Amino acid sequence: MSLAKTKTLMNRIYNFGGFLIGKILRYRSAVVTQNLARSFPLSDYKELSLQHQRFYRNMCRLIVELLLPGRPELILSADLYRTLHQQYRADRQIILLLGHYGNWEILGKLPLQLGLPIQSLYKPQKNRWVDRFLQRRRGQYGLRLLPSQQAAKILLDQTGHPSITLFIADQFPGTANGLAIDFLQQPSYMFMGPERIAKRLDAYVAYIELQAIGNHKWKANLQPICLRATDSPDGHITTSYTRKLEKSIQQDPSWWLWSHKRWK
């Protein structure tokens, strides 16, 4: 089958799958609608309906890419590759922040692409079959998984040795554990854990943005937040990360995980 025919077929699959998930199964449809409306109060019904449709279409694509991990291609920006190698050679602790935006699972290919050891926080799933499946998928290219409950201790024990750690930090942390900040037009709380760990490690901190650049291709770009976490004012890392993620979402809302109950 030619490349053009394959692309057309996959687009039809994503459109149908998105329709099935969003309109027939109505998976968290009310949550998605409410989150979009509150985040984009100036958008009219037609615009919100389009974003709702695009979100479920993209969800179908991400499911396909999760089930077929060899299919999507990860492309690293030259700046990301160069900077992470420089910081690693300097024996630095490196913390990379990202959100549930785009195909975040594809970053499991970072060890293969960078040729460096990478680790990521991991929240064990209640369903043991789902847990085993995700562990196999996430670790098959060399990504080391750190159980989130033990991650802080493990990272602090690595002091003095270079490490690169991925944090997904856009979930609801609870009012007691987060920084109060406006996010997507709404009063929100953001995780402070990554910032606290970064300061104790005096880490280099950056935001990773994933950009869809074609059928099953993702480009990872690096946006620095601070060279040394101990030099940054309290709240700077968390606030800077929040603004960078917010900008990514505003550029193309359909790639963020709107089905998550982010505001409670």
Secondary structure, 3 states (H helix, E strand, C coil): CCHHHHHHHHHHHHHHHHHHHHHHCCCCHHHHHHHHHHHCCCCCHHHHHHHHHHHHHHHHHHHHHHHCCCCCEEEECHHHHHHHHHHHHCCCEEEEEECCECCHHHHHHHHHHHCCCCEEEECCCCCHHHHHHHHHHHHCCCCEEEECCCHHHHHHHCCCCCEEEEEECCCCCCCCCEEEEEECCEEEEEECHHHHHHHHHCCEEEEEEEEEEECCEEEEEEEEEECCHHHCCCCHHHHHHHHHHHHHHHHCHHHECCCCCCCC
